[in-house]
């Protein structure tokens, strides 16, 4: 099948995937794999591998699926595992709390919304946003009690700060997986830099939205009468002794420095094999994981290492398989005639540019709830289309990762587990959750995409 008919089938396949995930509660892995198989067969990919008359080897559908699956694992799987392990260890050792404390000291107690927002933004770089919210929620409550700030404003500021870095900045699995799918896994430093830069509009928008909505919505929390609200000192006491500031930040900072120095030398065309080895994302993230492990033993919690690793692997397993399924879908799309059709209509897509992955990710996010699924699936779909979208350069492909992340924030509602984490821990009703979390993610997603578009004007 070719032409407009294939495009219609493609759209219907995506709709089928969304309905299967959101309506019939089919696991995303099975939904994506099933849709990839159905679309591949309808698109005319052969049932089996054969050699054409001109001697060219033509892959069968099973070979295409296998290549897409294994290719994703080989390029990004280990990086995702190490990133998740670092996050788990930072949580267990109290390093996440130490990082949060450092931000408070930097920003000051007079701006609690900004402080909690930046805490969330930093902590969610290695830690999943829902886990990060649970980690930092006691600090949020303590700050509300200490400063008299609006509980809702603090909840929204924390939620949005966590969400932005969760969708934008590696080593969070979604952005890492998207970078791998789009062929910029060796340019993670560039993705990180663009993620940080494009976070600014979203952070500004979410800060003012939090201040605004905090005056309109009141939560059920009554912190003055809650006897079980823990002070910061009590939280610290639970960890015994927090790691030093350097040791807390090192698992994040060291990998970034290793990748940065290696990239700088590579750009300067200075060949230092050992430095290039250390700057490889897998090795850099491994170094961060080693430092985090050292922190665990320094904290006297080394006996928990096996169980923490086991729990991390259980958590990251579904993400790896969903990511690989997204790679399968992308490989199937690339093997169909849809790419040739789009090439012949490239001018139409080029007028959309970065807004195509943004809108696709937003549709997937709103439909099925998971930002990680939206990011990985969109990246798999967009990967073979980058040249037609005019986004094939490393810089623009890296920026596409951020555009996908912006779409994957838009919007969080009742089918998103994070929505319920924020609503329940923030002491809000479902209706208030729509006014705060859902509307807030809409504001942040649009503001972030505007920032992505502005940055794109200076890249080529």
Secondary structure, 3 states (H helix, E strand, C coil): CCHHHHHHHHHHHHHHHHHHHHCCCCCHHHHHHHHHHHHHHHCCCCCCCEECCCCCEECCHHHHHHHHHHHHHHHHHHHHHHHHHHHHHHHHHCHHHHHHHHHHHHHCHHHHHHHHHHHHHHHCCCCCHHHHHHHHHHHHHHHHHHHCCCHHHHHHHHHHHHHHHHHHCCCCHHHHHHHHHCCCHHHHHHHHHHHHHHHHHHHHHHHHHHHHHHHHCCCCCCHHHCCCCCCHHHHHHHHCCCCCHHHHHHHHHHHHHHHHHHHHHHHCCCCCHHHHHHHCHHHHHHHHHHHHHHHHHHCCCHHHHHHHHHHHHHHHHHHHHHHHHHHHHHHHHHHCCHHHHHHHCHHHHHHHCHHHHHHHHHHHHHHHCCHHHHHHHHHHHHHCCHHHHCCCCHHHHHHHHHHHHHHCCCCCCCCCHHHHHHHHHCCCCHHHHHHHHHHHHHHHHHHHHHHHHHHHCCCC
